[in-house]
Amino acid sequence: MPDRVKDKVAIVTGGASGLGEAEAKLLAREGAKVCIMDLREDLANPIVETITKDGGQAIFVKGDVSQEADWHRVVATTTDCFGSLNILVNNAGVAGRYFDAESVEDWRKIMDINMTSVFIGTKSCVGAMRKSGGGAIVNISSVFGIVALRNSNPAYSSSKGAIRIYTKASACAYAADNIRVNSVHPGFMQKMLAPDPTYGPSEGQYQQVNNSKQLERVPLGRIGMPIEVANGVVFLASDEASYITGAELIIDGGFLAG
């Protein structure tokens, strides 16, 4: 169904690449006016240009999701530009180092970016959503917010697990405001597994995940595509999901069922 979020206004964090890019583009294609909140201006501006060329509406506002002042600026800019706010996609996140490299500094940074940002973003957006008559918040968690693997990062899994229960608590807290809150739990996804020298898996870990034993546990037998997560996000953000709140949508090729 086209125009599933027509004339709604959305903020997508981490929208300059990966899952966030796919989510921002699909929301715009389905009629939403989109603000991309990210730190990578060089990556975000071409996405805004692509959306605009395709007939959509989008802006980029540089912001650190772990900083409350940046959130206030992003929300103000979005509502000044588009007049309202209806959708928030808390997508930004980092994978983090694995267990043997973890430090208190790593733990705090992962928690700030993955979890505290969801709290700040929600807190910063609900006022504008109330003025708009309600809204939808979609928090991107992970299958590793539900289960942990033998070599998984405790900080990452803890942050994603916290998103899961925070989503349910927020759904209860904001239901009277007609604000729905749901979480999405992706499994292994393309672009999410690429090596990152600071907070992503090493090249060896990428090969380990991409090649085999973990993928053998995925009944569909492949890594997921960002658009497959974006489809779930747009559904939860749309009025098609009007009676869904506090739920978790698992998009993992059957990983948790295997």
BELLINDA-V295586 format. One record per residue. N is the residue number from 1. D_FIRST is the distance of its C-alpha to the first C-alpha in whole Angstrom. Layout:
# BELLINDA-V295586
((N;D_FIRST) (N;D_FIRST))
This chain:
# BELLINDA-V295586
((1;0) (2;4) (3;7) (4;6) (5;10) (6;11) (7;15) (8;16) (9;18) (10;19) (11;22) (12;22) (13;25) (14;26) (15;23) (16;26) (17;25) (18;24) (19;21) (20;21) (21;21) (22;18) (23;16) (24;17) (25;16) (26;12) (27;13) (28;14) (29;11) (30;9) (31;11) (32;14) (33;18) (34;19) (35;23) (36;24) (37;27) (38;29) (39;33) (40;32) (41;32) (42;32) (43;29) (44;27) (45;28) (46;27) (47;23) (48;23) (49;24) (50;22) (51;19) (52;21) (53;22) (54;18) (55;18) (56;17) (57;19) (58;21) (59;25) (60;27) (61;29) (62;32) (63;33) (64;34) (65;32) (66;35) (67;37) (68;36) (69;37) (70;35) (71;32) (72;33) (73;33) (74;30) (75;29) (76;31) (77;30) (78;26) (79;27) (80;29) (81;27) (82;24) (83;25) (84;24) (85;22) (86;19) (87;19) (88;21) (89;21) (90;24) (91;24) (92;27) (93;30) (94;33) (95;34) (96;37) (97;40) (98;41) (99;44) (100;47) (101;46) (102;45) (103;47) (104;47) (105;45) (106;43) (107;42) (108;42) (109;40) (110;37) (111;37) (112;37) (113;34) (114;32) (115;33) (116;34) (117;32) (118;29) (119;32) (120;33) (121;29) (122;28) (123;31) (124;31) (125;27) (126;28) (127;30) (128;27) (129;24) (130;27) (131;27) (132;24) (133;24) (134;22) (135;20) (136;19) (137;21) (138;20) (139;23) (140;23) (141;26) (142;27) (143;28) (144;31) (145;31) (146;31) (147;34) (148;36) (149;37) (150;41) (151;41) (152;38) (153;39) (154;40) (155;39) (156;35) (157;35) (158;36) (159;34) (160;31) (161;32) (162;33) (163;30) (164;29) (165;31) (166;31) (167;27) (168;28) (169;31) (170;29) (171;26) (172;29) (173;31) (174;28) (175;26) (176;28) (177;27) (178;23) (179;23) (180;21) (181;22) (182;21) (183;22) (184;21) (185;23) (186;23) (187;26) (188;27) (189;25) (190;26) (191;27) (192;28) (193;31) (194;33) (195;36) (196;37) (197;40) (198;40) (199;38) (200;36) (201;38) (202;40) (203;40) (204;42) (205;39) (206;36) (207;38) (208;39) (209;35) (210;33) (211;36) (212;36) (213;37) (214;35) (215;32) (216;34) (217;33) (218;29) (219;28) (220;26) (221;28) (222;27) (223;26) (224;22) (225;20) (226;19) (227;16) (228;16) (229;17) (230;15) (231;12) (232;14) (233;15) (234;11) (235;10) (236;14) (237;14) (238;11) (239;12) (240;10) (241;13) (242;16) (243;18) (244;19) (245;21) (246;24) (247;22) (248;22) (249;20) (250;22) (251;20) (252;23) (253;23) (254;25) (255;28) (256;29) (257;29) (258;31))
